[in-house]
Structure formats: C-alpha cells, structure tokens
Amino acid sequence: MGNSGKKTIEVGILLAPSISFELEGNYGTYSGRFTATAESGQVRLHDKVGERFVFDPQDDNASFVLKDVVIGIEFHWERKEDQRFRGSLVLIPENCMVRAVNVLSLEDYLVSVIASEMSATSTLEYLKAHAVISRSWLLSQIEKRQGIEQRQNVPYTSEVRTEEEWIKWWDREDHTLFDVCADDHCQRYQGITRPSQSIDNVTRAVNQTAGEVLTFEGKICDARFSKCCGGIMERFSTSWEPSEHPYLQGKYDGESFPAEVPFPDLSDPVQAEIWIRSAPPAFCNTTDHEILSQVLNTYDQETKGFYRWEVSYSFEELSDLIKRRTGVDFGMVQELIPLERGASGRICRLKIVGTKKTLIIGKDLLIRKALSESHLYSSAFIPVKRSSGYSLYGAGWGHGVGLCQIGGAVMASRGYSYKQILQHYYPGSRAQTIY
C-alpha cells in the first residue's frame, strides 16, 4: 500500500462501531460521504461486506475527512473532532468494531506529528531535533515489532499480575494491525487538520533531516520524549521493560549541575522529597510565555503549573477514584507508600494500603492512571498524609524519558543547534542518515 518508491507507514486513526467519512478529490470510483459499520467480524460499507476496504488517492490533491476522531484519549483534554488526511484510507475489522488506518509516506507523517505534538512555531533547530527523534522512535518501534513477530515461541508480555503486585506498562507492541496509533499512546498525528503559518518551517525541518536518525552502537535509538522531565531525565526501565538503554539515563536538564552541590540520588526518599518540594533551575523550569506558546499547542496550554504541581484528595475521594480507575476495591485507602523511585524521582512501584486490600502497582503510567480522572501529570510526587486525606506534591509532566520538549525548546531559544540538543538528551548517540 502507499506510494511506490517512498517509505510508507500505517497509522491507526480511529476505532469505533461505525465510522463516517468523506472522500474529497479523485479516489477512483469512490466519492462523497460514507458510513462503515462492523458486522459479524467484517466491515459493511453500504451494500458491500468485506474484511478490507482500500481507498487510494489518484492525485496529490485528494484527501479524506474522518468524523468524530477522539484525541487525548483518557487525558484531561480528551475531545472529538473531525480530521482531514492525505494518503490512503483503509478500513478493517478489529475487536467487533471498525478501524480506520491511514497509509502515507513516513516523511509526510513526520510533518503532521511535529505540527500536532506542538504548535510548531519554534525555531528551526528545535524542529529539526524533533524530526530526528520522531523518525528514530518510529523506525525503532517497527524494528522491535518485527523482532517480536520473528520470536513466535517467545510471547511478549507487558504485564505481571499477582495477588500482591500489579506491574504493567503500555507501549506500541499493543498495536498488531498497523505500525503506530495516532494519539499520545504513540505520537500525536492529526493529518492535515491543523495547517498553520508554520507548516512550511516544519516541512523544511523534516526535509533538511530526511532519512536522519539517532543510532547507538549501530542500532536505531528508541528515542522517547515527553513534555517536561521536572529537572532530571528518567531511565527507560522506570516506565517500560526492565532493560536499559545507555542513551536514556538519569541526567540533569541544564547546562551543568553546580559542582559544589552533590548530584541528588532521587531513588532515595529523603533526597527525592527535597528535590520535588523545591524548584531547582533547569532548562524546563520556565514560565516564558513565548517559548511555551511555541512548543505547546492550544489544548496543551490548558495545563498549568507543570514543573511543580499539587493535587489533594479526601480519603473518600481517593478511595473512590482508585477503585474506579483500577477496578480494584481497596476499601478505604489508608496509605500510599512509594517503594521504588527512578532517577528523576518518578515512582515505579507504589504500595496502596486499604481496609480491604493491599496491592503494589506500577509502572509509571499505571500509577498515573490510578491517581487521576485522566492521568496524573507524572509519577514523580511526594504523597503527604493529612487528617482528612492526601496531598500529592509533584514534578514534571509525562514519563520524563529522553527529550524534554519544553527543555529542548528553551535550549533552541538560547542558540543550541539541533545536534547539540540531541546530544544533551541522548548522550552517546550518533546522528546518521540511513536512507
């Protein structure tokens, strides 16, 4: 599928019992508005039923619109919107529903990712850095998926659950019918929905780094990124598999840590509390509206106080929240006890003690899901027990691994080149053009 001679990828956009869409331009024998529905493990499109419907554009001006695409799934900015895409539209059955997949060139995908992940009005050097990172992550995930498929006798698992402990992480291995999804679970991709005055600058950044990826010891880097690390970057294993990447390690997000001050060991609860309850200087410790408006798109700007933040719950609120979000009835929650922290202070094992149940949960994202109606900003927090409930004092926004998007934008505003930004967040890696 896709355009001959170009590296193409398949992006899962929308999963629903029925999908309404509109084809605009030349799609061969198809044109106009359609509604596809799930039927007995297949897809029904008007009077036709099949396992696969493909709509290939016949010229570069053709596009299609998907109705009611959900973005920010389970986050506090979750909403539905109509989105427009170029490339091919493929409809397939998935879990008794219909899945819409967009097939397009990898480089076109990257233009949209960068414009969707941020407002894309930042400096060219920052946009080039993000282009290399996003391209690296995507290709590394495709390689990883292929490796898992080749090891058919060794099943991949991202969850360990017993009576005493529930450890789970989310990664793109959950996707088996396409390469990546279009939401925050992978990389934000919203087609050509948000054209802006900066789109030419984004295209320039992608073109100037075409085929360029980060490598480490000859292998494409799993180049993760998040909004704000909170001052110190996190290790890979805190959020995902129990393995390490030398280029994804705990590191200070600043020019240099003060020589006269010992670098904090945030796995230690005392040092973690000192760090999180203060606001040390760092690239990502900024309130500069101009920089934040460059890197945060409109709905991301709804998030305030991300470097350091606080939320509070009564015991009743906390107990009800955790029960609904985890499906586990702890009774009245009495204690939140961090058992293990990563390099940035993010908790990867949290003991929840209730009147009915005691359970250890992890990793980063499961903890964040359990303690918020959407997602807690991060798992780098200090739980403080009050007479009426708990206050959580936290640091950062996201998992904190790899590029800190806000920190990187600050670096670019101070004149750092895209390769300097890449070396800061992925030490020991090498920028290399592979196609």
C-alpha positions in Angstrom: 0.0 0.0 0.0 1.1 3.6 -0.4 3.2 5.4 -2.9 5.8 3.4 -4.8 9.4 4.4 -4.1 8.6 6.0 -0.8 8.9 4.6 2.7 5.3 4.2 3.9 3.8 3.6 7.3 0.4 2.6 8.5 -1.2 4.7 11.2 -4.3 3.6 13.2 -6.5 6.6 13.5 -10.0 5.7 14.8 -11.7 2.6 16.3 -15.5 2.7 16.6 -18.6 0.6 16.0 -19.3 2.8 13.0 -17.1 5.3 11.1 -18.4 8.2 9.0 -16.0 9.7 6.4 -16.0 11.8 3.3 -13.7 11.4 0.3 -12.8 14.7 -1.4 -11.0 14.7 -4.8 -10.1 11.7 -7.0 -10.4 8.3 -5.3 -11.2 6.4 -8.5 -14.7 5.0 -8.4 -15.4 6.3 -4.9 -16.5 9.8 -3.9 -18.7 11.5 -1.4 -19.9 10.5 2.1 -19.9 7.0 3.6 -20.6 5.2 6.8 -18.8 1.9 7.6 -20.1 -0.4 10.3 -19.0 -3.6 12.0 -20.9 -6.7 11.0 -20.0 -10.3 12.1 -16.3 -9.7 12.2 -16.2 -7.8 8.9 -16.9 -4.3 7.6 -20.1 -3.3 6.0 -19.9 -0.4 3.5 -23.4 0.3 2.2 -24.4 -2.9 0.3 -20.9 -4.5 0.4 -19.3 -6.6 3.2 -15.7 -7.5 3.4 -12.5 -7.8 5.5 -10.8 -4.8 3.9 -11.8 -1.7 2.0 -9.0 0.4 0.5 -9.4 4.0 -0.9 -6.3 5.1 -2.8 -6.0 8.7 -3.9 -5.4 9.2 -7.6 -3.7 12.6 -7.3 -1.8 14.7 -4.6 -4.8 17.0 -4.0 -7.2 14.2 -2.8 -7.9 14.0 0.9 -10.5 12.4 3.2 -12.2 13.5 6.4 -12.9 11.2 9.4 -15.7 12.3 11.6 -15.5 12.3 15.4 -11.9 11.3 15.9 -11.1 11.0 19.6 -7.9 12.8 20.6 -6.2 12.9 24.0 -7.8 9.6 24.9 -8.3 9.4 28.7 -6.3 12.6 29.2 -7.9 15.8 30.7 -8.1 17.4 27.2 -9.9 14.4 25.6 -12.3 15.5 22.9 -13.7 14.6 19.5 -13.1 16.4 16.3 -13.3 16.0 12.5 -9.9 15.4 11.0 -8.6 15.6 7.4 -5.9 13.3 6.0 -3.9 12.7 2.8 -2.8 9.3 1.6 -4.8 6.1 1.5 -7.7 5.2 3.8 -8.0 1.5 4.8 -11.0 0.1 6.8 -10.5 -3.2 8.6 -12.4 -5.1 11.4 -10.9 -5.0 14.9 -12.5 -6.4 18.1 -16.0 -6.3 16.6 -15.5 -2.7 15.6 -14.2 -0.8 12.5 -10.6 0.5 12.4 -9.6 3.4 10.1 -6.0 3.2 9.0 -4.1 6.0 7.1 -1.3 4.8 4.8 1.2 7.6 3.8 4.9 8.4 3.4 7.0 8.4 6.5 8.2 12.0 5.9 4.7 13.3 5.4 3.7 11.6 8.6 6.5 13.4 10.4 5.4 16.8 9.2 2.0 16.2 10.8 3.4 14.7 14.0 5.6 17.7 14.7 2.7 20.1 13.9 0.4 18.0 16.2 2.8 17.4 19.1 3.3 21.2 19.4 2.3 24.5 17.9 5.3 24.1 15.6 6.2 27.8 15.8 9.6 27.1 17.5 13.0 27.6 16.0 14.1 25.6 13.0 16.8 23.9 15.1 14.3 22.6 17.6 12.0 21.3 14.9 14.9 19.5 13.2 15.8 17.9 16.5 12.2 16.7 16.9 12.1 15.4 13.4 15.2 13.2 14.0 13.7 12.0 17.3 10.3 11.2 16.0 11.7 9.4 12.9 14.1 7.4 15.2 11.3 6.3 17.6 9.0 5.2 14.8 11.7 3.1 12.9 13.0 1.6 16.2 9.4 0.5 17.1 8.9 -1.1 13.7 12.2 -3.0 14.1 11.1 -4.0 17.5 7.7 -5.3 16.3 9.4 -7.3 13.6 11.8 -8.8 16.1 8.8 -9.8 18.4 7.0 -11.4 15.4 10.1 -13.4 14.5 10.2 -14.8 18.0 6.8 -16.5 17.8 7.7 -19.1 20.5 8.6 -16.3 23.0 5.5 -14.4 23.8 5.9 -10.7 24.6 4.3 -9.5 27.8 3.9 -6.0 29.3 2.0 -7.1 32.4 2.7 -9.1 35.5 -0.2 -9.5 37.9 -0.4 -11.5 41.2 -2.4 -11.1 44.4 0.4 -8.9 45.8 1.6 -6.9 42.8 0.3 -5.5 39.5 3.0 -4.2 37.2 2.1 -3.0 33.7 3.4 -0.7 31.0 1.9 0.5 27.8 3.9 0.5 24.6 3.2 0.3 20.9 3.5 -3.5 21.0 -0.2 -3.4 21.7 -0.7 -2.5 18.0 -0.5 -5.5 15.7 -2.7 -4.4 12.8 -0.7 -1.2 11.9 2.6 0.4 12.7 1.6 3.1 15.2 -1.6 4.8 16.5 -2.4 8.5 16.1 -2.7 9.5 19.8 -0.5 10.2 22.7 0.0 6.4 23.3 2.4 6.6 20.3 3.0 10.0 18.7 0.3 12.6 18.1 -0.7 12.5 14.4 -3.7 14.6 13.1 -3.1 14.5 9.4 -3.5 17.9 7.7 -6.2 19.1 10.2 -4.1 21.9 11.7 -2.3 23.7 8.8 -0.7 26.8 10.1 1.7 29.6 9.1 4.5 27.5 10.5 3.8 24.4 8.4 6.4 25.4 5.8 9.0 25.6 8.6 8.1 22.1 9.8 8.3 20.8 6.3 11.8 22.4 6.0 12.9 20.8 9.2 11.8 17.3 8.0 13.3 17.8 4.6 16.6 19.0 5.9 16.9 15.9 8.1 15.4 13.5 5.6 16.4 9.9 6.5 18.3 11.0 9.6 18.0 9.0 12.8 19.8 8.6 16.1 21.9 5.4 16.4 23.8 3.8 19.3 26.3 1.0 18.5 24.8 0.7 15.0 21.2 0.3 16.2 18.4 2.9 15.8 17.7 4.6 19.1 14.4 4.2 20.9 14.1 7.9 21.2 11.4 8.7 23.7 10.2 12.2 24.6 7.8 13.8 27.0 6.6 17.3 27.9 8.6 18.2 31.0 11.1 16.0 32.9 11.0 18.1 36.0 14.7 18.9 36.1 16.2 15.4 35.8 15.6 12.9 33.0 14.3 9.5 33.8 15.7 6.0 32.9 13.9 3.8 30.3 13.2 1.0 32.7 11.2 3.2 35.1 8.3 3.3 32.6 8.8 0.3 30.3 10.7 -3.0 30.1 13.2 -3.9 32.8 16.1 -3.1 30.5 18.3 -0.1 30.0 19.4 2.0 27.1 22.7 3.8 27.7 21.4 6.9 25.9 18.2 7.1 28.1 19.6 7.7 31.6 19.1 10.0 34.5 20.7 13.3 33.7 20.3 16.9 34.8 18.3 19.0 32.4 20.6 22.1 32.5 23.9 23.3 31.2 25.8 21.9 34.1 24.9 20.8 37.7 26.6 23.0 40.3 30.0 21.5 41.1 29.7 22.4 44.8 26.4 20.5 45.1 26.2 16.7 45.2 24.1 15.3 42.3 20.9 14.1 44.0 20.0 10.4 44.2 16.3 10.7 43.7 15.8 7.0 44.3 16.4 7.9 48.0 13.1 9.1 49.5 14.7 11.9 51.5 16.6 13.4 48.5 13.5 12.9 46.3 11.4 14.9 48.7 13.9 17.8 48.9 14.2 17.9 45.1 10.4 17.7 44.3 9.4 20.1 47.1 11.8 22.7 45.7 12.0 24.2 42.2 15.7 24.0 41.1 16.8 25.8 38.0 16.7 23.7 34.8 16.0 24.2 31.1 12.4 23.1 31.6 11.9 25.3 34.6 10.4 28.2 32.6 7.3 30.4 32.6 8.3 32.2 29.4 5.0 32.5 27.6 6.6 33.0 24.2 8.6 29.7 24.4 5.7 27.8 25.9 3.3 29.0 23.2 5.9 27.8 20.6 6.1 24.2 22.0 2.6 23.7 23.4 -0.4 23.6 21.2 -3.7 25.1 22.1 -5.1 22.3 24.4 -1.7 21.6 25.9 -1.7 25.2 27.1 -4.7 24.3 29.2 -2.2 22.5 31.5 -0.8 24.9 34.1 2.0 24.5 36.7 3.7 21.5 35.1 7.2 22.0 36.6 5.9 21.7 40.1 2.3 20.9 40.9 -0.1 19.8 43.7 -3.3 17.9 43.9 -5.3 16.9 47.0 -7.9 14.3 47.7 -10.0 13.4 50.8 -9.8 9.8 51.8 -13.2 9.2 50.4 -12.4 10.8 47.1 -9.1 8.9 46.8 -10.7 5.6 47.6 -13.5 6.0 45.1 -11.0 7.3 42.4 -8.6 4.4 42.8 -11.5 1.8 42.8 -12.9 3.2 39.6 -9.6 3.7 37.8 -8.1 0.3 38.7 -11.2 -1.9 39.1 -9.8 -3.0 42.5 -11.8 -2.4 45.7 -9.2 -1.4 48.3 -11.9 -0.3 50.7 -11.0 2.9 52.4 -7.4 3.8 51.3 -5.2 4.4 54.3 -1.7 4.6 53.0 0.2 5.5 49.8 3.8 4.2 50.2 6.4 4.7 47.4 8.6 1.6 47.3 10.8 2.3 44.4 11.8 5.5 42.5 13.7 6.1 39.3 16.5 8.7 38.6 14.0 11.6 38.3 12.1 10.7 41.5 9.3 9.0 39.5 7.7 6.2 41.4 7.7 2.9 39.6 6.3 0.8 42.5 3.6 2.2 44.8 2.0 0.3 47.7 -1.6 1.1 48.2 -2.9 0.0 51.6 -6.7 -0.1 52.1 -9.1 -1.6 54.6 -10.0 -4.4 52.2 -6.9 -4.8 50.0 -3.2 -4.1 49.9 -1.6 -4.1 46.5 1.7 -2.9 44.9 1.1 -1.2 41.5 3.5 0.1 38.8 4.9 1.3 36.5 4.8 5.0 35.9 1.6 5.1 33.7 -0.5 2.7 35.8 0.2 4.8 38.9 -0.7 8.0 37.0 -3.9 6.4 35.7 -4.9 5.2 39.2 -4.5 8.6 40.9 -6.3 10.8 38.5 -9.6 11.0 36.5 -7.3 11.2 33.4 -3.6 10.9 34.0 -1.6 12.4 36.9 0.9 14.8 35.4 3.7 12.4 36.4 4.6 9.8 39.0 7.3 12.0 40.5 5.4 13.0 43.5 5.5 13.1 47.3 2.4 11.7 49.0 1.7 13.7 52.2 -1.0 12.2 54.5 -3.3 14.7 56.2 -6.0 14.3 58.8 -8.6 14.4 56.0 -6.8 12.8 53.1 -3.7 13.0 50.9 -1.9 15.9 49.1 0.4 14.9 46.2 3.3 17.3 45.5 4.7 16.5 42.1 7.3 17.4 39.5 7.2 17.3 35.7 4.7 16.3 33.0 4.9 12.9 31.4 7.3 10.0 31.8 10.4 12.2 31.6 12.5 9.8 29.4 14.6 11.2 26.6 13.8 14.6 25.1 12.1 17.1 27.5 10.1 19.0 24.9 9.9 22.2 27.0 13.6 22.0 27.9 14.6 21.4 24.3 12.6 24.5 23.2 14.4 26.5 25.8 17.8 25.2 24.6 16.9 26.1 21.0 15.9 29.6 22.1 19.3 30.0 23.6 21.1 29.2 20.3 21.8 25.5 20.7 22.0 23.5 17.4 19.7 20.5 16.8 22.7 18.2 17.2 23.6 19.8 20.5 20.0 19.3 21.7 20.1 15.6 20.6 23.4 15.0 22.4 22.1 16.6 25.6 19.0 14.3 25.8 20.5 11.2 24.2 24.2 11.2 25.3 26.4 8.8 23.4 24.1 8.6 20.4 25.0 9.4 16.8 23.0 11.2 14.2 23.2 9.2 11.0 21.4 9.3 7.6 20.2 5.8 6.7 18.0 6.5 3.6 
